[in-house]
């Protein structure tokens, strides 16, 4: 099983992308794969636990407005597991209000990006957060 601290530089970084809008999910996923990342996309958060256990993401990209369970509840779930709260989580949301950003950061998100985002900005932020979490 691969963990966040594995240093196998030949393996691509694993990104879990949770985004309910299919075109947004496909665009971000395709771009990140093109950039050399290994991406697993979910359209909702009900499979969060099983996906983390099986895919072992090294970073999570999370939309807040999701069907069934919202991104805030997923942030809370991530904070309840010691292994999971170590995974940097970047919120990518259309919610632009300061209170939404503050709430997400208080719930454990390491960064908050407001849609629409430039894909180059997304990869820059991913690399910055991965550099912070590297041993």
N, C-alpha and C positions, 0 to 999 in steps of 0.2 A: 504494500500500500504506500502510495506517495504522500508525503506530508509537506506542509508549508516550508519546512526547513531543509528539504532535500536539495542538494546542490548539483544535481545532474544538469549541467548546462546544455546538454544536447536535447533535452526535452523542452517542448514549447511551454510557455506559461499558460496555465489553465484558467480561463475566465468563465464564470457563471453569469450569464446575461438574463435578467428577469425583466421582460418587457412584453406587455400584452398586445401592443400594436404590431401586427405582423410585418408591415413594411419597415417600420423603425427597427424591429428586431433583426430582420433580414439584412438591412443596410449596415447596421452596426456589426453584426456577426460576419458578414462577407468582408467588410473592411478590416476587421481585426484578424480574421483568418489570413487575408492577404498580407497583413503586417507580421505574420508568423506566430500568432497566438492560437491556442487550442480553445475553441469556444463551444459552450453548451448553452443553448437557449431554452428558456421556459416562458410560456405565455401567462402563467399564473404561479402563485407561490405555494400552493398546497403540496407540491412535491419537493419543497425546500430540503427537508431533512434527508430524504432518500437520495436526492441528487448530490448533496454535500458528501454524504457517506460514500457514494459510488464514484463521483467525478473528482472529489478532493480539490475544489477550486483554490487557486492562490489569490484570487481577487474576485469580488462580486460587483456587478453593475446592476443597480436596482432602480426600477421605476416605482413611484409611490402610488399612482392610481392604477390599481389592478383589480380584476374581478375576484370575487370570493373572499380574498384576504388582502388588505392593503399593505403597502410597503412599510408603514410604521409598525404594524404588527410583526412583520418579518424582521425588522431591525430589533425589536424586542426579543424575538425568538433567538436571533443570533447572539444576543448578549447573555442568554441563559445557559449557553454551553461554553465552557472554557476554551475548547479547541476552536469553536466557531468564531468567538469574539476576536480571535487573533487574525482572522481573515479581513483584510482591508475591504471596506464596502463603500463604493462611490455611488451616490444617488444621482440619477440622471432623470430629471423630472420637468414637467411643464409648470409645476407649481413655483411661481416666482416670488411669492410673498416671503418677507423676512421671517415671519413666524414659522412657516413651513420649513425653511432652511434651518432655523434654530432648533426646532423640534427634532428634525432628522439627525442633526449633529449631536444633540443631547442623548439621542437613542443609540449612538455608536457609529454613525456614518463618519468616515474620515474626510470626505469631500462632498460637495453638492454642486452639480452642474445643472444650469437651467437650459431646457430645450428652447429653440433649436441650438445644437452645439456643432462646432466644427469637428470633424472626425480627427483631424491632426491634433486638436486640443485634447480630445479624449485620450489618444495614445500617449500624449505628453503627460497627462495627469496619471494614467495607469503606470507609466514607467517611474514617475516620481514616487508614487505610493509604494510600488514594489521595492524601490531602492531604500525607502524608510524601513520596510519590514524585513529586509534581508539581514541575516545575522552578521 
